[in-house]
Amino acid sequence: MVAGERTVRCSSVIIIALGLSLVALGIYTTVLVLTEYKSPRPCLSEVCVNTASRVLAAMNKSVDPCEDFYEYACGGWIQKNPVPEWATSWDQLAILRERLVTDLRELLEDSNNDGLPDSVLKAKAMYRTCIDVDKLEEKGIEPIQKLLESLGLPKRPPTEPTANLTWEEVAGRGRRMLGLSVLISVQVTEDVRNTSRNRVVIEQVSPGFSDRYLRQPEQFAHELQQYHKYIKSVIMIADPEADAEKFADDIIDFSKKLAMAMTPVEVRRSGTHLFHEVSVAQLVRGSGAPHWDEHDWQKYIDLVFANTSVVLDQEQDRVIVMDLPYLQKLAVVLSETDSLIIEKFLWWSVFSTVAPMTKSAFRDLGFEFSKAVFGLQQRTPRWKSCTSNINANFGVALSYLYVKKHFDQTSRQKAIEMIEDVREAFARTASRLQWMDSATRATTLRKLHAIRTFVGFPSWLLARAQLDDHYKHVEVVEGDLFESYLKLTWAMVKKSLETLREKPDRNRWVATATTINAFYSATLNSVTFPAGILQPPFYGNGIEAINYGSIGAIMGHEVTHGFDDQGRRYDEQGNLAQWWSAATLEHYHARVSCIVRQYSNYSLPQLPGYNVHGFNTQGENIADNGGLRAALLAYELLARRAPAARRAALPGLPALSPHQLFFLGFAQIWCGNSTTGALKSKIVEGVHSPNKIRVIGTLSNSKEFSDAWQCPVGSPMNPEHKCVLW
C-alpha cells in the first residue's frame, strides 16, 4: 500500500473511541540505459502547463539536488503548504483525500434521487442521520446504556463486580453485535496455507491504545498522561459520581499488562513467528498452559457465531491461532486480575467505542486528546466526519456515484498498460539477477505473471441489481444514528462470519473506488489501483516521464510487495509456501539486511533521539526501492515503443531531461508536512518511513538517479555503497 495499506491495527480502537474522522548488498547488473536527449520539445497542452506550474512551485532550486533531493524537489511546496489546522499531516495524498471528501459531500447532499439504486439511497439516508447532531444530543447516553445492558454490563462505570458476569460473554457478544475485538480478535478469512478455503483466525488485539506506548511508559509519558486525562474526562460525563481518577488508573494499568502480553510486531514480522492450526475442540482444551482451563473458550466462540448460519463442528472445523503465546499469557493475566478491573476494561472498551455517536461533549474530548498528542488544531466539521464515515461503510454505493461523475473511464486502459509495462520491467530485472538461482527465478516470474490487476472500479459496480444486493441486509433507521450503526455493523459482521462456509472470492476488490491509495494482497496475489488515486499529481500529468515517476512508481511499489520480506513467503496462488532455494534465500536476506541497516540510520531533526525503525519498515522500503527501478525501466520500454514519450519536456523546465523529470515526479508525490506528534507516531508505530526518508533512501540507492543528476560519488545522494534488492 502507498500509505497505510498494511494497517496499523493496534490504534484502531482509540481512533474510533475519540470520534476522529479518520475514518541491498551484493553484485547487481544494471539493465537500464540512460540515453542523452537533445532539444526536447515542450508539451504545451493545458494539462502539461498545469503540471509544469505545480512542479516548479514545489521546487527549491537554491538547493543542490545531489545534497538533498527532497528539499530540492519539495522545498517550495513545504514552505507554501503548512499543515492545516484540521489535519495532523499534509501531503499529496491528503490533498487528494480532501478533494474526494468534498466531491462525496456534494453527491450525498444532492437532492435529486430520481432513478438511484436503493443502496445509494441508504447511504444518503445514513448521511442525513449522521449530520443531525441535535437528535444525538436529545437522546444523550441512553442508547449506550441500553447497549451496555444488552451485553450484560452495568449502565454506569462499575464500582463492584456484576454477579455472574464473565469476560467471555461480554467479549463474545461485543464481537458479534459491534464487530468489536476486545482482548481477542476473531475473524473469518482465507487459510494462508490453502487460499481456496476460509478459516476462523484468532489473534491478539490492541488494548485500545498503542501497545508500544504502553510498554514504554517512561518514554511516552506525555501520551499516556493525555490518554489518562481523556479516560477520566469521559467517565466524569458518563457518571459524575464515579471515581474517575481510579477508573482511569485501572484502565491504563490493565492495558499495560495486555500490551506486555502481546507479541511485538518485530517478532510477528520475522520468519520464525509460527501460527498454529487446531480443531475447535483442541483450542477449547488447550495444551496444558497455566490457567487455560479456567476460561470458557467454548462459550466465547459460540457467542461470536450466535445468530449466524454457522455452527462450528468441534472436530472438523479448524481454527488458525496466529498468536498462541499471547493467548497463553492472556489466560494468566485474566486469571490473576481482579474481576472488577476486567469488567471496567470491558465497559470502557464498549463505551469509548460508541460514545462519539451520542453527546458532542465526547467528541470534544476526542478533539482535545488529538490536539494534545498529535497537534490537531481545529475540530473536524461534522459534514466531513460524516462523509468519511459514510464512505467507510457505504463505499461501494458512493463509488457508483463517484465514478459516473468524476472518473474518466478512458484513462483506465492507459493505467492497465502502465501496469503491464511495470510487470514486464520487473520480469526483465528478475531475469538478470545474479544472486538468484534458475529454479527460484522461474517461480518468481510465474508468480509475477499471475498477479491480477484491479483498476478503477469493479465492472459490476454499475449494475444496479448487484450493487443493491451488496447492501440488501443493511437497514438504515433514518433519524437514529445509534440504531442504524448497530444494524449496519451486525449485518456486516454476520455477512463476514458466514463466509466460513463459502469459497473465497478470488476476484474481490480489497478497496472501493472512493479510496485514495493502492494495494497489494498477498493471499489474493493481486494489485488494486482504485479510481480515487488515478488523479493528478499521481496520474494524468500530461507527460509520461512524470506519470511513470509517480503512479508508475506506485504500481511498481505494489508489484514489489509480492516479493518483499512478507510477500515473498506466498506463492502464485497466495498460499504460504517456501519456494526459495536455501542459497538464494541467503543472498536475499543479505540484501534485505543492507536496507534495514540503511534506513535504521535515518532520523529527522524534528524528533531528536528517534530513528526510523528499519526492521518494521523494511517491507515498504523494499517496495519503494524495487518500485522505482521497475517504473524507470517501464518508462524506457514505453519510450522505445513510442519515441515521442522521450522527446516531451515541460514548459519552464526545458533543461531537464525526461529522466530528471521522472525522478522529480517520484519525489514530489511525497512532498509533505507533519505535526511533531503525528511524525512521532509514524516513526514509532508506522510501517512506512517518513515521506522525506522514502525519497532520500530510495533515490540514494539508484545509480540511474545519480547519473541523471550527475551527482559525484560520495555526495549525500550518491553514496558509494548502495543497497539493491530488486
Number of C-alpha atoms within 10 A of each C-alpha: 22 19 17 14 16 16 12 15 11 19 18 17 22 20 19 19 24 23 24 19 17 13 17 25 18 16 12 16 9 11 13 15 9 15 12 9 13 9 11 17 14 17 18 15 13 10 15 20 18 16 22 22 15 14 23 18 15 23 22 20 14 9 15 14 19 21 15 18 25 26 23 21 29 25 22 18 22 20 12 10 14 15 19 15 14 14 21 21 22 19 21 16 21 14 11 19 19 12 13 20 19 16 15 21 20 11 17 23 13 10 9 9 12 7 7 12 18 18 24 24 17 20 23 26 18 27 24 19 21 26 18 15 17 11 16 22 14 11 14 16 19 12 17 23 17 14 22 20 12 14 19 18 24 19 18 17 22 18 14 11 17 14 7 7 15 19 19 20 22 22 26 27 23 23 24 24 24 23 21 21 23 23 23 19 17 24 18 19 18 24 22 20 15 15 20 17 17 19 22 21 21 20 21 25 24 24 28 27 22 24 25 19 20 24 18 14 14 10 11 13 13 14 20 20 13 17 21 20 18 21 21 21 18 22 23 16 15 21 13 11 11 17 14 22 15 10 21 23 15 18 22 21 13 21 22 22 19 23 26 18 20 23 19 13 14 11 12 14 15 13 10 8 12 13 16 13 16 17 17 22 17 14 19 19 15 16 11 9 14 13 17 22 14 11 17 15 19 15 13 21 20 17 20 24 20 16 11 15 14 15 13 16 11 14 11 11 15 21 21 22 21 19 21 17 17 23 22 18 20 22 17 18 17 21 16 10 12 11 17 16 20 20 23 22 26 21 21 21 23 24 23 24 20 22 24 22 23 23 19 17 15 24 21 15 19 24 23 21 21 25 20 15 21 22 22 23 17 15 18 19 10 14 18 19 20 22 30 24 19 23 23 18 18 23 20 25 29 23 28 24 20 20 19 11 11 14 19 13 13 8 17 19 12 12 21 16 13 22 26 16 25 30 23 19 23 24 18 16 20 19 16 14 18 14 19 21 16 14 12 17 20 14 15 23 18 14 19 23 14 15 21 15 17 21 21 26 25 16 9 11 20 17 11 17 14 12 19 19 12 15 20 13 14 20 17 20 17 16 19 17 23 22 16 19 21 17 19 21 19 19 20 18 22 21 14 14 21 15 20 21 14 10 12 17 13 16 12 11 21 17 19 25 29 27 20 22 22 26 26 27 22 24 24 25 24 26 26 25 32 25 26 24 22 23 17 18 21 24 20 20 22 21 25 24 31 30 25 34 32 29 29 31 30 29 32 31 31 28 30 27 27 29 23 23 19 16 20 20 18 22 25 23 21 27 20 20 15 11 15 19 14 12 12 18 16 14 18 21 15 17 22 24 17 20 28 23 16 17 23 19 12 17 17 15 7 13 13 8 8 16 16 25 24 24 20 23 21 25 25 28 27 26 29 26 28 26 27 29 31 31 32 27 23 28 28 24 17 20 16 12 10 11 12 13 17 22 19 23 26 28 19 13 14 15 13 17 23 27 25 20 23 27 26 24 27 27 25 28 22 22 25 23 21 23 19 16 20 18 22 19 14 18 22 17 21 20 24 26 25 22 21 20 19 19 24 20 22 27 25 24 24 20 21 20 23 21 14 20 19 13 19 14 14 11 14 16 27 23 17 13 14 21 26 22 27 22
